[in-house]
Amino acid sequence: IMKETRASLERERDVAASAKQLTLGWMQVLPVDRVSFIVPWEGEERMLLTAENRYNGELAPEHGCHSLLGMSSDRYRDAFGPDKYVLLPGEAAEYGLCNDCGHQGLTMPLFSAMDDDISGLAIIHTTDSVDLQPELEDVLSRVSPALSVALEREMISRRLESERDHIFERSIRDPLTGLFTRRYMDDVGGRMISANDRDSTREVALLMFDIDHFKRVNDTYGHQKGDDVLAAFAQVLIDGAREADLPVRYGGEEFAFFAFVDTTEGAKAIADRFRRQVSDLEFEHEGTTFSVTVSVGVALHELGETLAETLRRSDLALYEAKETGRDRVCISEGSLPTITV
């Protein structure tokens, strides 16, 4: 039975299938209910893969058996003996290696084929207590190498996928503000207005922001303080964004914000709320306090209009807001902007 289970493990390509094969195989010799796994993740985090989370993984709560992870095979065998590959509940606690693992069943350390350290733990949950005889432990341990390879293969794949996600996230986020980049805006903003062309019941508002007299901030307080102002303004947008909104650092001290709205008044309300929140911010520099204001241009996408055309209208509205006194919202109606204070 174990020979067939091991062969099945070597063929499987994901940990869920491996767990299923293990459960079916071990049920022939043990009162096995299910199999779960604990593996190292990022930093000090541990990932728990169980049937309940479909083996997709979730962060594991602190657990005594975590201290086994990363342990060398030499240290493990010094503590338990050369033939000890499966631990009963609490058995490791007797050696001061971990607390009682708190489950009924067995813990099987899985040794990495690369460095022979414990790279994962297979938790074999049972419906009854187990009398672990040497012969039975030997049978179970025969599966350990193949299971270790299957689990390592799975985790390597997941780490590569996670790293790809991190790289992609870094590529679409402005490093200073955390807002989306202009390149990402071209893609997602374009899809938002295309969706509006197909369904005109919800309009897309494009808000363009420019921090007033930002050059004066840099000249007076230094570029580091200027960066602080940009980051603080960006946080206002992030905190006020809904799930479907798109906050963007457009360039320099200019920012864009895409939002689905029902009316022009709804778009104005969003812009004016951000404007007031920015004016309430306070910054300190060498014992002095200063604040900033922001001008806002708003354009609602018109059916059939390109992203570039909507951007141009919102930019014209922003220019109008700057020219007529700053710290105000200007809304574009068709081709010409009109002012609201």
FENSUL-V466758 format. One record per backbone hydrogen bond with DSSP energy under -1.0 kcal/mol. NH is the residue of the N-H (numbers start at 1). CO is the residue of the C=O. E is the energy in kcal/mol with one decimal. If there is no record, write none. Layout:
# FENSUL-V466758
<<NH	CO	E> <NH	CO	E>>
This chain:
# FENSUL-V466758
<<5	1	-2.4> <6	2	-2.7> <7	3	-2.0> <8	4	-2.2> <9	5	-2.3> <10	6	-2.0> <12	8	-1.6> <18	14	-1.7> <19	15	-2.6> <20	16	-1.9> <21	17	-2.3> <22	18	-2.5> <23	19	-2.6> <24	20	-2.3> <25	21	-2.4> <26	22	-3.4> <27	23	-1.7> <28	25	-1.3> <29	26	-1.7> <30	26	-2.5> <32	30	-2.1> <33	125	-3.2> <34	125	-1.2> <36	123	-2.3> <37	49	-2.4> <38	121	-2.0> <39	47	-2.2> <41	45	-2.4> <45	42	-2.3> <47	39	-3.1> <48	58	-3.4> <49	37	-2.7> <54	51	-1.4> <55	50	-2.9> <56	53	-2.4> <58	48	-1.3> <60	46	-3.4> <66	63	-1.6> <67	64	-1.5> <68	65	-1.9> <69	66	-1.3> <70	118	-3.2> <71	68	-2.0> <76	72	-2.3> <77	73	-2.6> <78	74	-2.1> <79	75	-1.7> <80	76	-2.4> <81	77	-2.0> <84	81	-1.3> <87	107	-3.1> <91	88	-2.2> <95	92	-1.4> <96	93	-1.7> <97	92	-1.9> <106	124	-2.2> <107	87	-2.6> <108	122	-2.9> <110	120	-2.8> <112	117	-3.5> <116	112	-1.5> <118	71	-2.6> <119	110	-2.6> <120	110	-1.1> <121	38	-2.2> <122	108	-2.5> <123	36	-3.2> <124	106	-2.8> <125	34	-2.0> <126	104	-2.1> <127	31	-2.8> <133	131	-1.3> <137	133	-2.6> <138	134	-2.2> <139	135	-1.9> <140	136	-2.5> <141	137	-2.7> <142	138	-1.0> <143	140	-1.7> <147	143	-2.4> <148	144	-2.7> <149	145	-2.1> <150	146	-2.3> <151	147	-2.6> <152	148	-2.7> <153	149	-2.5> <154	150	-1.9> <155	151	-2.5> <156	152	-2.6> <157	153	-1.9> <158	154	-2.1> <159	155	-2.6> <160	156	-2.3> <161	157	-2.1> <162	158	-2.7> <163	159	-2.7> <164	160	-2.3> <165	161	-2.1> <166	162	-2.3> <167	163	-2.7> <168	164	-2.6> <169	165	-2.7> <170	166	-2.5> <171	167	-1.7> <172	168	-1.2> <174	179	-3.7> <178	174	-2.5> <180	247	-1.9> <181	172	-2.0> <185	181	-2.1> <186	182	-2.1> <187	183	-1.1> <188	184	-2.7> <189	185	-2.1> <191	187	-1.7> <192	188	-2.2> <193	189	-2.0> <194	190	-1.7> <195	191	-2.1> <196	192	-1.7> <197	193	-1.9> <198	194	-1.4> <199	195	-1.9> <203	261	-2.1> <205	259	-3.5> <206	299	-2.9> <207	257	-2.9> <208	297	-3.3> <209	255	-3.3> <210	295	-1.9> <211	253	-1.5> <212	293	-2.2> <214	211	-1.0> <217	213	-1.2> <218	214	-2.0> <219	215	-2.7> <220	216	-2.4> <221	217	-2.9> <222	218	-1.5> <226	222	-1.8> <227	223	-2.5> <228	224	-1.9> <229	225	-2.1> <230	226	-2.3> <231	227	-2.6> <232	228	-2.3> <233	229	-2.6> <234	230	-2.5> <235	231	-1.9> <236	232	-1.4> <237	233	-1.7> <238	234	-2.6> <239	235	-2.9> <240	236	-1.6> <245	242	-1.3> <246	258	-2.3> <248	256	-3.1> <249	180	-2.5> <250	254	-1.1> <251	254	-1.8> <254	251	-2.6> <255	209	-2.1> <256	248	-2.3> <257	207	-2.1> <258	246	-2.2> <259	205	-2.2> <261	203	-3.1> <267	263	-1.5> <268	264	-2.5> <269	265	-2.3> <270	266	-1.7> <271	267	-2.3> <272	268	-3.0> <273	269	-2.0> <274	270	-2.1> <275	271	-2.3> <276	272	-2.3> <277	273	-2.2> <278	274	-2.3> <279	275	-1.8> <280	276	-1.1> <281	278	-1.5> <283	290	-2.8> <285	288	-2.8> <288	285	-2.0> <290	283	-2.7> <295	210	-2.5> <296	328	-2.5> <297	208	-2.8> <298	330	-2.7> <299	206	-2.0> <301	204	-2.9> <305	302	-2.5> <310	306	-2.1> <311	307	-2.7> <312	308	-2.1> <313	309	-1.9> <314	310	-2.3> <315	311	-2.4> <316	312	-2.3> <317	313	-2.1> <318	314	-2.1> <319	315	-2.5> <320	316	-2.1> <321	317	-2.0> <322	318	-2.3> <323	319	-2.5> <324	320	-1.4> <325	322	-1.0> <326	321	-2.2> <330	296	-2.6> <331	338	-2.1> <332	298	-3.4> <333	336	-2.0> <336	333	-1.3> <338	331	-3.7> <340	329	-1.7>>
